Amino acid sequence: MGEESSPAAAAAAAPAVEVPSYFVCPISLEIMRDPVTLSTGITYDRESIERWVFTDGHGECPVTKQRLAPADGREPTPNHTLRRLIQGWCAVHAVERFPTPRPPVDAARVAAIVDAAGPLLRRRQREELMASLRELADIVAESDRNRRCVQGAPGAVEFLLSVVKERASVGVDDATSAKPDEETTCGGVHDPAKASSPEEAALSILHSLKLSEESFKRVLEGSGGEDFLETMACVLRRPSYLSRMQGIHLLKSALPAMAPARLTSASAALVDGVLGVVADRPSAKAVKVALHVLCRLCPWGRNRVKAVDAGAVSALVRLLLDEGCGGGGGGDRRACELAVVAIDHICGCAEGRLALVAHPAGLAAVACAATRLPAAAGAESAVRVLHAVARHSATPAVLQEMLAVGVVARLLFLVQVGASGERTRARAREMLKMHARVWRDSPCLASHLNASYPR
């Protein structure tokens, strides 16, 4: 009680007052606060139509189903006449009046902020630069439309990246090293006012912009790609969990926009930084994002060897063991799937296979995942890893270890049950046949192997 009712609720509470239908937004079915008209001739409340276009990703008019013109998304036409009629009607019927909306932010205002902040960065005027970044952050946080406006403003993204690059390698205070809460790490916008440096504030804004692939292609052309990867390598080595989480999200979004030549040139420091997120586990989502990045990097150049040198196999096997190899019971199955896919990529090189067989629990963890993960996800990758080891690294000691830790028994299970798909079953059968003479004397497998593969 005592709470102020909204104008729409107040109008609805008065039975004698009927709200004119043309005052009501076709999407929200509430009185429009800031009516805007599209090229289709239909008027909506600005907040509702921007959510429809930007957040939900629709490209057609909700009422007419006609395709929207590009200008509708950038800047729908304000309907000032209808807004004044709504405000007048609210005053006459004792309904709280809607305030006149502020003029929407345009690219010119964003460009003016960026132009003024550029010299502040070069002169290292920290407080003034932080004030400009807070102004940009307020604009981005206000609406999806503003976020798109900042993203498309010439020079805005480049400026933010230059702020991050300026001193990305410089450490931050220990106070910023605490783990952020799960809501923040899962995509919430970190308040730049709480950032300890302009670099953290700019990184938070870039994270909240949710840059499109087209935006990344624009800013990463030329030498920008190499600079970006080196900057992210520095960010991922910072002690701040929040900065590293935002950096790994930004890196994941940028990789699809980068040419294979750029990915081939990824530094060992970058790969090490990605694996650091996997090992430190600032949040469950950050780990999965880092695994996505690792899987994207590994196929190119010598990135697999760089990952092995950075301790990827040890970190991934530990993750599998901690998460129950995808068998449920509170473990993160999706993280296990991604970890097995990453191990599959890494075992495409001899160094990766050597690291796996050298790990005390490597073969056992992968074999366990092969029987616990779904066929379409991790099981096929897990069996492919075992197949690579059995084909290219099958020393007598390795074959005996595969028998001792239960790899052979799990392969037999896959052959008999066939629940992981025909290709997975065929690979398991091929491995059993490949080394039948070594494994056939095992008491638990003798009857099956002797029947299937006679001497």
C-alpha positions, -999 to 999 in steps of 0.1 A, spaced: 0 0 0 11 36 -5 29 27 -37 24 50 -67 4 33 -95 15 36 -131 -6 57 -155 -18 26 -173 -28 10 -141 -46 41 -129 -65 43 -162 -75 7 -160 -86 12 -124 -111 38 -134 -141 20 -149 -157 51 -164 -126 59 -184 -120 41 -216 -85 44 -231 -86 52 -268 -73 23 -288 -48 44 -307 -32 54 -274 -23 17 -268 9 1 -280 1 -30 -301 30 -49 -285 27 -41 -248 -10 -33 -248 -3 -3 -225 -5 34 -230 24 46 -251 50 68 -233 71 76 -263 51 67 -295 72 62 -327 59 54 -362 75 29 -385 76 30 -423 46 6 -423 24 33 -408 20 16 -374 28 34 -342 44 16 -312 59 26 -279 96 31 -285 107 7 -257 85 -21 -270 95 -18 -307 132 -15 -299 129 -47 -278 111 -64 -307 138 -54 -332 170 -54 -312 166 -78 -283 143 -103 -300 159 -100 -334 127 -96 -355 129 -79 -389 92 -74 -396 64 -51 -384 45 -70 -357 11 -59 -370 15 -58 -408 43 -85 -410 60 -63 -437 98 -62 -437 111 -32 -418 132 -6 -436 168 -1 -423 158 33 -410 131 18 -388 158 0 -368 182 29 -367 157 57 -360 119 53 -360 100 85 -365 88 101 -332 50 108 -332 50 141 -313 13 148 -321 1 115 -306 24 120 -276 9 154 -268 -26 139 -273 -18 112 -248 -4 136 -223 -34 159 -226 -58 130 -222 -40 119 -191 -43 154 -176 -80 156 -184 -88 122 -169 -67 127 -138 -42 101 -149 -6 108 -141 10 125 -171 39 109 -189 70 131 -189 82 143 -223 109 117 -233 145 129 -237 158 131 -273 173 98 -283 210 95 -284 225 97 -319 258 89 -334 269 125 -334 267 127 -296 286 95 -292 313 107 -317 316 140 -297 323 121 -265 348 99 -282 366 128 -299 368 146 -265 381 115 -247 408 107 -272 432 135 -261 425 126 -225 438 91 -232 469 104 -248 476 128 -220 468 102 -194 442 124 -177 427 95 -157 398 112 -139 386 130 -169 389 99 -190 369 79 -164 341 106 -165 339 101 -203 337 64 -200 310 66 -174 290 88 -197 293 62 -225 284 34 -200 252 53 -190 242 57 -227 248 20 -234 229 9 -203 198 30 -211 185 9 -240 192 -16 -267 189 12 -292 216 32 -275 238 1 -274 234 -3 -312 241 34 -317 274 33 -298 284 1 -316 278 17 -350 292 52 -342 325 57 -361 355 53 -339 337 44 -307 346 7 -306 382 15 -318 385 40 -290 374 16 -263 398 -10 -276 426 15 -275 418 23 -239 420 -14 -230 453 -18 -250 469 13 -235 478 -4 -202 463 -38 -204 495 -54 -192 495 -33 -160 483 -52 -129 454 -40 -107 449 -38 -70 443 -70 -51 408 -58 -42 398 -65 -78 410 -101 -77 380 -115 -59 357 -137 -79 326 -118 -92 292 -131 -84 275 -155 -109 250 -129 -122 278 -106 -132 299 -133 -148 270 -147 -168 266 -115 -189 255 -88 -165 269 -53 -171 296 -44 -146 292 -8 -134 322 12 -147 318 35 -118 332 6 -97 361 0 -120 395 7 -106 410 19 -139 400 32 -174 410 -1 -189 385 -20 -167 358 5 -175 363 3 -212 364 -35 -211 331 -35 -192 315 -13 -219 328 -35 -247 315 -65 -229 280 -49 -226 279 -38 -262 277 -74 -274 295 -66 -306 283 -82 -338 306 -102 -362 303 -73 -387 315 -48 -360 345 -70 -352 354 -74 -389 354 -36 -392 377 -29 -363 400 -59 -368 409 -53 -404 445 -46 -412 469 -49 -382 440 -46 -358 436 -84 -355 471 -90 -342 468 -60 -318 435 -73 -305 448 -108 -298 479 -95 -280 456 -71 -260 434 -100 -250 465 -121 -240 474 -93 -216 438 -90 -203 436 -128 -196 468 -126 -175 454 -99 -152 446 -108 -116 411 -95 -119 386 -123 -123 360 -99 -138 384 -85 -164 394 -120 -174 358 -132 -177 349 -102 -198 380 -106 -219 372 -143 -227 337 -134 -237 350 -107 -260 376 -130 -275 349 -157 -282 327 -131 -300 357 -119 -321 371 -152 -333 344 -159 -359 353 -126 -375 390 -134 -378 407 -150 -408 425 -183 -403 458 -165 -408 451 -144 -377 442 -175 -357 474 -193 -368 494 -164 -354 479 -166 -319 506 -163 -293 516 -188 -267 506 -161 -241 471 -160 -255 466 -198 -254 481 -198 -218 456 -171 -208 427 -191 -222 438 -222 -203 442 -200 -172 405 -193 -172 398 -231 -175 421 -239 -146 409 -210 -123 372 -214 -131 360 -179 -122 325 -191 -131 308 -221 -148 299 -200 -179 334 -185 -182 349 -220 -183 326 -231 -211 334 -199 -230 371 -205 -226 367 -241 -238 348 -228 -269 378 -204 -276 403 -232 -271 384 -255 -296 383 -226 -320 421 -219 -318 434 -255 -317 429 -265 -354 451 -237 -367 489 -237 -370 508 -248 -340 482 -238 -315 477 -274 -304 514 -276 -295 512 -243 -277 482 -257 -258 501 -288 -248 531 -267 -236 507 -246 -215 494 -277 -197 461 -281 -215 459 -319 -211 463 -317 -173 438 -289 -170 412 -306 -192 416 -340 -175 412 -324 -141 380 -307 -153 366 -340 -166 374 -357 -132 359 -329 -112 327 -329 -133 322 -366 -132 332 -371 -168 297 -360 -179 279 -386 -159 255 -363 -140 254 -362 -102 259 -324 -101 286 -323 -128 285 -299 -157 279 -322 -187 283 -294 -213 317 -285 -199 327 -321 -201 316 -323 -238 336 -292 -247 367 -305 -227 366 -338 -246 363 -319 -280 393 -299 -270 413 -330 -261 403 -344 -295 418 -314 -312 449 -315 -291 455 -352 -297 456 -345 -334 494 -339 -328 519 -363 -314 527 -339 -285 491 -340 -274 488 -378 -275 521 -381 -256 508 -357 -229 475 -377 -226 491 -411 -222 516 -396 -197 488 -383 -175 480 -409 -148 443 -405 -153 442 -393 -189 431 -424 -207 407 -435 -179 390 -401 -179 385 -400 -217 372 -436 -217 348 -428 -189 335 -398 -209 330 -420 -240 304 -441 -222 287 -412 -202 284 -384 -228 257 -383 -255 268 -397 -289 262 -365 -308 283 -344 -284 313 -358 -265 312 -396 -269 323 -395 -306 352 -371 -298 362 -393 -268 364 -425 -289 382 -406 -316 409 -396 -290 412 -433 -279 414 -443 -316 442 -418 -322 462 -432 -293 455 -468 -302 466 -461 -338 496 -438 -334 508 -442 -298 502 -479 -290 533 -489 -272 531 -522 -252 530 -501 -220 502 -479 -233 482 -510 -244 486 -526 -210 475 -494 -193 444 -492 -215 435 -527 -203 443 -520 -167 423 -487 -163 392 -500 -180 395 -485 -215 391 -519 -232 361 -528 -211 344 -495 -220 352 -501 -257 336 -535 -254 305 -519 -238 302 -495 -267 304 -523 -292 278 -544 -274 254 -517 -266 258 -494 -296 242 -465 -278 267 -439 -290 261 -441 -327 273 -464 -355 305 -444 -362 315 -445 -326 307 -482 -324 328 -489 -356 358 -471 -342 355 -491 -309 353 -523 -328 383 -514 -350 404 -507 -319 395 -540 -303 403 -558 -335 436 -538 -340 450 -550 -307 431 -583 -302 463 -603 -297 474 -582 -268 441 -579 -251 425 -613 -258 440 -630 -227 421 -607 -203 397 -629 -183 367 -605 -187 372 -601 -225 385 -635 -235 352 -651 -244 341 -621 -266 375 -616 -282 381 -653 -289 347 -655 -305 350 -623 -326 387 -624 -335 400 -661 -336 436 -668 -336 
